[in-house]
Amino acid sequence: MQAALRQHLGGARWALRVSEAALRPRCVGPASPPAPRCWSCGGPVPGAAGLPHFCPSCRALQPPGPRPDLFRLMDCDRSFSLDVQRLQRRFRSLQRALHPDRFGQRPPKEQHYSEQHSSLVNKAYQTLLNPLSRGLYLLELNGVEPAQETDCDADSEFLTEIMEINEKLAESKNEDSLEETETLIKVKREELTKEVTAAFERDDLQEAKKLLAKMKYFANLEDKLKNKKMPS
């Protein structure tokens, strides 16, 4: 009789453990985001996030993704050293495929997406083509605060050089003297570009930030030079 009682109690304890396990919350991993669907036909839209793509079913142009990586958009390595010809080829290819003129007979929503894509491609091209804006964008991607001109205030020798070029530019009265100043600014910009390239290659982002701050000074000088050369 005692053996039967022990067997009955054991069965009851097993049933209790099973019921507790059923009530215990299960660990469930994070739900995967739903697959994107075409705005036009509702079909699945595979493809790289943020890149321009068309619905494989109805060929409708899909909207641009939020905050796309401009390097990825333009099919370039995320690097300060850039293949300009490759960038230009990608720009022309995307503009041919996405230009609003190609979507004049499409629904208004698709026309709007075309305008958004075209504007984004223009922005990406201009950002990556210019060494200063390309470097500032790289800092942003790496979580570094934007370079400000005040970042190089401690370099008195550099600031003196900038002051002298400013004075030279202000005193330029003819085309020859303006061209001389323009050549000087160009040489200094090229030297800085090489230094920024080296800083990014060794992953010294703070040094790159200081050098980009210096490049901002020369960008301002170039703007002044252009205004000086414009006919009054």
VMD Tcl script that draws the C-alpha trace (Angstrom):
set ca {
  {0.00 0.00 0.00}
  {2.90 2.37 0.84}
  {4.42 1.67 -2.59}
  {1.14 2.56 -4.29}
  {0.94 5.78 -2.24}
  {4.49 6.77 -3.21}
  {3.68 6.13 -6.86}
  {0.53 8.26 -6.61}
  {2.40 11.18 -4.96}
  {5.20 10.98 -7.55}
  {2.67 11.17 -10.36}
  {1.02 14.19 -8.73}
  {4.37 16.01 -8.39}
  {5.18 15.30 -12.07}
  {1.79 16.66 -13.16}
  {2.40 19.80 -11.06}
  {5.82 20.36 -12.69}
  {4.27 19.98 -16.15}
  {1.52 22.48 -15.37}
  {4.05 24.99 -13.96}
  {6.20 24.65 -17.07}
  {3.17 25.33 -19.24}
  {2.42 28.54 -17.30}
  {6.04 29.72 -17.28}
  {6.65 32.44 -19.96}
  {8.78 31.25 -22.84}
  {11.86 33.13 -24.02}
  {11.10 34.36 -27.50}
  {13.67 36.14 -29.65}
  {12.96 39.52 -31.22}
  {10.50 39.38 -34.05}
  {12.05 39.92 -37.45}
  {10.79 43.04 -39.25}
  {8.14 42.39 -41.84}
  {9.38 42.05 -45.38}
  {8.89 45.25 -47.38}
  {5.90 45.28 -49.69}
  {5.43 47.18 -52.93}
  {3.33 50.30 -52.50}
  {1.68 49.65 -55.88}
  {0.88 45.93 -56.07}
  {1.54 44.79 -52.51}
  {4.02 42.13 -53.57}
  {7.26 41.43 -51.70}
  {10.15 43.71 -52.62}
  {13.54 42.08 -52.02}
  {16.65 44.13 -52.38}
  {19.28 46.07 -50.47}
  {17.78 48.46 -47.95}
  {18.14 52.10 -48.89}
  {19.22 51.46 -52.48}
  {17.00 52.40 -55.43}
  {15.08 49.39 -56.62}
  {11.96 48.46 -58.56}
  {9.22 45.98 -57.67}
  {10.02 42.67 -59.42}
  {6.30 42.13 -60.11}
  {4.94 45.46 -61.36}
  {8.25 47.34 -61.91}
  {7.11 50.29 -59.79}
  {9.91 52.44 -58.36}
  {10.05 52.06 -54.58}
  {10.59 54.95 -52.13}
  {14.10 55.77 -50.87}
  {15.02 54.39 -47.47}
  {15.63 56.58 -44.42}
  {19.18 57.96 -44.02}
  {20.88 55.82 -46.70}
  {24.65 55.37 -46.66}
  {25.83 57.68 -49.45}
  {28.94 55.59 -50.09}
  {26.83 52.48 -50.55}
  {24.32 54.35 -52.69}
  {27.11 55.46 -55.02}
  {28.76 52.01 -55.03}
  {31.96 53.35 -53.45}
  {34.12 52.06 -50.62}
  {33.59 53.89 -47.34}
  {36.94 55.62 -47.52}
  {38.36 59.12 -47.92}
  {40.36 57.86 -50.92}
  {37.84 57.75 -53.74}
  {37.77 56.53 -57.34}
  {36.29 59.67 -58.90}
  {35.68 58.02 -62.30}
  {33.76 55.19 -60.64}
  {31.71 57.75 -58.72}
  {30.92 59.64 -61.93}
  {29.88 56.47 -63.77}
  {27.56 55.47 -60.94}
  {26.08 58.98 -60.85}
  {25.30 58.97 -64.57}
  {23.83 55.45 -64.38}
  {21.51 56.31 -61.48}
  {20.43 59.58 -63.02}
  {19.48 57.85 -66.27}
  {17.39 55.29 -64.38}
  {15.79 57.64 -61.86}
  {15.43 61.01 -63.59}
  {11.88 62.43 -63.22}
  {11.59 62.82 -67.01}
  {11.39 59.03 -67.27}
  {8.35 58.94 -64.96}
  {6.13 61.56 -66.58}
  {3.44 58.95 -67.44}
  {3.65 57.10 -64.13}
  {1.36 57.59 -61.08}
  {1.96 60.79 -59.04}
  {3.36 58.80 -56.11}
  {5.99 57.19 -58.31}
  {6.84 60.55 -59.85}
  {7.41 61.87 -56.32}
  {9.68 58.93 -55.46}
  {11.66 59.59 -58.63}
  {12.19 63.21 -57.59}
  {13.30 62.09 -54.13}
  {15.74 59.54 -55.53}
  {17.14 62.01 -58.07}
  {17.66 64.66 -55.40}
  {19.34 62.13 -53.11}
  {21.68 60.96 -55.89}
  {22.68 64.56 -56.60}
  {23.35 65.15 -52.91}
  {25.41 61.95 -52.63}
  {27.46 62.83 -55.70}
  {28.25 66.37 -54.56}
  {29.01 65.22 -51.00}
  {31.45 62.50 -52.04}
  {33.05 64.41 -54.91}
  {34.28 67.27 -52.72}
  {37.13 66.23 -50.36}
  {35.95 68.53 -47.55}
  {32.32 67.39 -47.53}
  {33.43 63.76 -48.03}
  {35.69 63.97 -44.98}
  {33.01 65.64 -42.86}
  {30.53 62.92 -43.86}
  {33.03 60.22 -42.90}
  {33.39 61.82 -39.46}
  {29.60 61.79 -39.13}
  {29.42 58.10 -40.04}
  {32.04 57.37 -37.38}
  {30.15 59.32 -34.70}
  {32.66 62.19 -34.54}
  {31.36 65.71 -34.01}
  {31.61 67.96 -37.09}
  {34.90 69.79 -37.59}
  {34.71 73.50 -36.76}
  {37.16 76.20 -37.71}
  {37.82 76.75 -34.00}
  {39.35 73.24 -33.84}
  {42.62 74.64 -35.18}
  {42.69 77.89 -33.17}
  {45.71 76.63 -31.26}
  {47.79 76.52 -34.46}
  {48.98 80.11 -34.52}
  {51.33 79.50 -37.46}
  {48.44 78.27 -39.60}
  {46.20 81.18 -38.61}
  {48.96 83.63 -39.49}
  {49.26 81.98 -42.91}
  {45.51 82.33 -43.46}
  {45.65 85.98 -42.45}
  {48.45 86.66 -44.91}
  {46.56 84.98 -47.76}
  {43.47 87.00 -46.85}
  {45.49 90.21 -47.03}
  {47.03 89.15 -50.32}
  {43.58 88.45 -51.71}
  {42.24 91.79 -50.52}
  {45.13 93.66 -52.11}
  {44.89 91.85 -55.47}
  {44.03 94.45 -58.08}
  {44.49 92.61 -61.38}
  {44.04 89.21 -63.00}
  {47.67 88.18 -62.57}
  {47.71 88.74 -58.82}
  {44.38 86.90 -58.44}
  {45.71 83.90 -60.38}
  {48.81 83.86 -58.18}
  {46.63 83.78 -55.05}
  {44.38 81.13 -56.62}
  {47.40 78.90 -57.32}
  {48.63 79.31 -53.75}
  {45.23 78.33 -52.32}
  {45.02 75.32 -54.64}
  {48.46 74.06 -53.61}
  {47.62 74.41 -49.91}
  {44.31 72.58 -50.40}
  {46.06 69.71 -52.18}
  {48.63 69.42 -49.38}
  {45.87 69.29 -46.78}
  {43.97 66.69 -48.80}
  {47.01 64.40 -48.74}
  {47.35 64.87 -44.97}
  {43.66 64.12 -44.41}
  {43.98 60.98 -46.55}
  {46.88 59.76 -44.40}
  {44.99 60.52 -41.18}
  {41.95 58.51 -42.27}
  {44.15 55.64 -43.48}
  {45.69 55.28 -40.02}
  {42.22 55.75 -38.46}
  {43.26 58.92 -36.61}
  {39.86 60.60 -36.70}
  {40.75 63.45 -34.34}
  {43.70 64.44 -36.52}
  {41.49 64.19 -39.60}
  {38.98 66.45 -37.84}
  {41.64 69.13 -37.19}
  {42.86 68.99 -40.79}
  {39.31 69.24 -42.14}
  {38.85 72.33 -39.98}
  {41.83 73.84 -41.78}
  {40.32 72.87 -45.12}
  {37.25 74.89 -44.16}
  {39.41 78.01 -43.99}
  {40.66 77.40 -47.51}
  {37.12 76.72 -48.74}
  {36.17 80.17 -47.43}
  {39.17 81.70 -49.19}
  {38.11 80.05 -52.45}
  {34.63 81.55 -52.07}
  {36.15 84.99 -51.55}
  {38.35 84.48 -54.59}
  {35.34 83.57 -56.77}
  {33.48 86.68 -55.60}
  {36.55 88.78 -56.31}
  {36.81 87.41 -59.86}
  {33.12 87.95 -60.65}
  {32.53 90.98 -62.89}
  {30.99 93.86 -61.01}
}
mol new
graphics top color blue
foreach p $ca { graphics top sphere $p radius 0.5 }
foreach p [lrange $ca 0 end-1] q [lrange $ca 1 end] { graphics top cylinder $p $q radius 0.2 }
display resetview
